[in-house]
C-alpha cells in the first residue's frame, strides 16, 4: 500500500493511510515516513494542515502541498502527518474545530501503534515531544488555531503560510466588487451561491475533500463577493484567531513560537490579518512579509535555499527539531 499511489514531491517517503474518528465520522489521515529512516530511530513529527479556505482542498492534493515543506521534513528525517477535516458549507466551523481536537487525540494516542503495525519494515518511532505544525492559507488558520485552542502538547513551533486570521474583517462579511487573484472577479449566475448553500444544507453529508476543477465557479470566491463567508463559518468566538489570541494574552498565557509569512500583494487572504496578529501577540512571532508576492507564492520554485526560507529556518532551528 505504501507505493499504491504515485507521488512526485513525496518520493523520499513511504506512505500509509488511516483514519481518525470525529463525531462518529471516519476522516482520512496520511502518514509519510522517510525511506531513509533507520530501524529503531526516533523521528520528529511534522503535522501539515491543507489549505483551501476551509471549503476546498485535500490532505494529499500535491499542487497545494509546498515542496519546500516536504524538503524540510526530509532534511530532518521527520514523519509527516497530514489530516483531512470536514469542509464548509456542508459542515460548520465548529465541526472543523471538533475535527482539529479529535485529530490531536488520535496523534497522541494512536500514531505510535500505527507506525509499528503499518511501517513494519522501518519501525521508526515518533518523538511526540518534538512536533512542528504547518499549514497554508486555511491550513495556516488550522495550524495557528491548534495552539490557540490548547493543542500545544509536544508542539515546539508553528509555520503559518499566508494564514486566514482576521475573519471579522469586512473582506469576508461585506459584499462588493473585490479584486481576486489580482483581477476583476468572475461573475456568477444569479442565485448560484444560494443554490449551492441550499444543496449543502439538504445533503447533510459531510465533505472532507473538494478539489476545484479548472474553470468551475469557486464557492469561496462567491462567498467573498457576496460577503457571506463569516455567515457560513459561524459566530462562535472560538472560530476567530484574533479573539482566541486576545483571550490568551488576558490570561497571561505564553504563545507557542510561530513563523508567520504573507505576500504583500495577497488578493485572496488580506495581509492585514497577519499584521494584526503580530501586533496583538507582541512577542513569539517571526514575521515575514514578502514584497510583491500574491497568495500561494511558495510554489515549487521555492526551495530550502530561497532567501526568506533560509531566514525562517535559522529562526526555526532554535525551536524544532
C-alpha positions, -999 to +999 in steps of 0.1 A: +000+000+000+029+023+007+036+027-031+000+023-043-003+059-052+024+075-073+038+107-058+062+132-071+071+156-043+069+129-016+091+103-034+115+102-004+088+089+019+068+057+024+030+064+027+003+047+046-033+059+052-056+056+082-085+074+098-094+093+130-129+094+144-146+128+149-182+130+160-188+094+147-172+101+113-141+085+100-118+111+085-086+104+065-050+108+076-019+101+055+014+093+073+047+097+055+078+081+070+112+089+054+126+060+034+160+068+049+147+061+084+169+036+103+153+008+123+145+019+158+153+056+150+131+081+169+119+108+145+104+143+149+069+149+137+056+175+111+018+179+112+006+196+080-029+211+075-040+217+039-054+250+026-085+258+006-104+284+026-119+256+048-141+250+016-117+233-009-086+211-008-075+177+004-046+164+025-026+149-003-035+172-032+001+178-043-003+211-063-011+228-029+015+209-009+046+232-007+076+212-019+100+231+004+080+219+035+084+183+022+121+190+017+123+204+053+108+172+067+132+151+046+162+172+058+153+165+094+141+129+089+107+140+101+075+119+099+048+139+080+012+135+093-014+152+072-051+150+081-083+159+063-111+177+081-148+185+074-153+213+050-177+243+047-205+247+039-217+211+043-203+212+079-199+242+103-169+260+116-174+243+150-174+209+133-140+217+119-127+227+153-141+194+167-121+176+140-090+196+149-092+184+186-100+148+176-071+146+152-046+156+180-062+130+203-055+104+176-020+117+171-010+113+208-029+080+214-026+061+180+004+073+159+029+052+178+010+019+173+001+028+137+038+032+129+045-002+144+018-020+126+018-002+092+055+006+087+069-027+100+100-026+077+113+007+090+098+005+126+109+041+132+092+057+163+078+091+166+090+118+190+057+133+201+076+158+223+091+173+191+062+184+168+062+212+142+027+222+128+025+238+094-003+249+071-011+271+041-039+297+040-069+279+057-042+253+068-024+283+084-056+291+102-058+254+114-021+255+124-025+287+144-058+276+159-042+244+170-021+261+196-046+289+204-071+263+213-048+244+236-033+217+213+002+225+225+014+191+238+048+184+224+045+213+199+078+232+195+068+256+167+042+266+141+047+277+105+017+296+092+018+303+054-004+334+044-029+323+071-066+333+073-066+353+106-089+383+107-122+366+098-142+395+112-128+418+085-152+433+060-134+413+033-153+382+045-186+397+056-195+426+033-204+423-004-187+443-031-166+442-062-133+428-050-100+422-068-094+384-067-062+369-079-052+404-090-080+408-115-117+417-117-138+390-101-157+364-121-194+368-124-217+341-110-252+333-123-280+349-102-288+328-071-258+305-077-244+307-042-279+304-026-284+273-047-251+258-036-258+265+001-293+251+000-279+219-016-252+216+011-278+221+038-301+195+023-274+169+017-263+168+054-234+147+041-200+159+053-174+165+027-137+161+036-121+167+002-131+191-026-107+198-055-119+226-077-120+218-114-103+243-138-129+269-149-155+258-124-172+285-103-153+287-070-175+286-039-151+306-017-148+334-043-186+335-044-189+339-006-163+367-007-181+386-034-215+383-016-199+389+018-212+357+033-181+338+044-185+347+081-221+337+080-211+302+067-183+298+091-203+306+122-203+332+150-187+313+180-157+333+192-135+302+193-136+303+154-118+336+154-080+335+159-076+371+170-102+366+197-085+335+209-052+353+209-066+382+230-081+357+254-046+340+259-030+375+264-056+385+290-050+352+309-012+357+308-006+326+286+026+321+266+022+317+229+039+288+211+066+302+187+051+310+153+068+317+120+041+336+100+046+349+065+024+366+039+027+380+004+024+418+003+001+417-027-022+389-015-056+394-031-072+362-016-064+364+021-056+400+032-021+405+046-036+429+073-048+399+093-012+386+097-001+422+107-029+424+133-020+391+148+017+401+152+007+434+168-016+417+193+009+389+201+037+414+206+062+385+210+068+349+200+063+356+163+088+355+135+071+376+108+080+379+071+061+400+045+073+391+010+073+422-012+051+419-044+040+384-036+005+371-043-014+343-024+003+309-025+036+323-037+056+295-021+052+272-052+077+246-064+101+273-074+108+279-037+134+258-021+152+255+013+179+278-001+154+306-010+164+337+010+133+341+031+132+304+038+168+304+049+160+332+073+130+314+087+149+281+091+175+300+112+147+310+135+131+276+134+163+257+144+161+274+179+128+256+184+125+224+162+135+197+158 
